[in-house]
Amino acid sequence: MVHCMVSLSSDLGFVLHCTYYEHILCSSSFFYLSKKVSPFTIPALLGNTASGVIGIECGCKGPNYGVTSACASASHAIGEAFGMIADGFADQMIAGGTEATITPLSYAGFSSMKAMNTNYNDNPKAGSRPFDADRGGFVMGEGAGVVVLESLDSALARGAPIYCEMIGYGATCDAHHITTPAPEGRGLAAAMEMAIEQAGIDKTDINYVNAHGTSTAYNDKFETMAFKSVFGEHATKKDGKFVVSSTKGVTGHTLGAAGGLEAIVAARAIQDGVVPPTINYETPDPECDLDYVPNEKREMNVEAAMSTNLGFGGHNAVVLFKKYAE
């Protein structure tokens, strides 16, 4: 088994998703008030610039590139970094995602798609309500989630704190629709199966999933169906041994950063023995009928945790962690 720890050298690599170009595109002063086009225009528009700049600042001379797969980007970045270590191309990797896209252009675009919830404009804290029957779209968020992945030998050699062990990664494409997930979550289910197979553990060993859970009608329904397809009775019997939660009720949907933030949540759930709740879960949906840890955190022993993310374009990414044992 490849031991790759979530916990720096000339062999350090970097994989990152970063979105900031819309702030430039939306800046009237940039285009209309400047007397000339800035020489930084092209570098600022490139999606790989953030990882390149951090590489320069930190001396990261290993694999270094940006990942762009919409809301699955950060999960893909972490998974690809995991593979770089497994294949011997690096000893340590920095991976994750950042997002800062609350701009007029982004807001207008998602609103035009009817993707965001407008039913709670008078009570915005209740707007993001994953798996709830009254969900009506997501709430945009901004943030960043970045982890250090490291081989076991490297982590032990430098005395790094080890939060958990990364053991699996799955990535698939729905090949179905540019925005809507494949029916029954088939693409996500395949990615979960891939990660579990790579990890070499039993499905019953996994007792927490931090779900993509965007508070949209299709995602939450199809994601629930995918969990049932993969985990079967382990997921449906609600005996406390398998739970799902979405932290987007708290963070909003941070788009390309979501996988980074939620991988950290999964890792801390393992370390701390606490599963965060799905807030604003008030009205059960018959089609979303798993244990979503409603509204209150839950103390439980988490042996293995999974984080799932989906992105426009049909992208699915799954990362899988387990408790580290010396």
ABEGO torsion letter per residue (X at the ends): XBBBBBXXEAABBBBBBBBAAAAAAABAAAAAABABBBAAAAAAABAAAAAAAAAAAAGBABBBBBBBAEAAAAAAAAAAAAAAAAAGABABBBBEBBBBABBAAAAAAAAAAGABBAAAAABAAAABBBGBAABAEBBBBBEBBBBBBBBAAAAAAAGBBBABBBABBBBBBAGABAABBBBGGAAAAAAAAAAAAAAGBBAAABABBBBAGAGBAAAAAAAAAAAAAAAEAAAAAGAGABBBBBAAAAAEBAEAAAAAAAAAAAAAAAAAGBBBBBBGBABBBAABABBAGBGBBBBBBBABBBBBBBBBGGBBBBBBBBBBBX
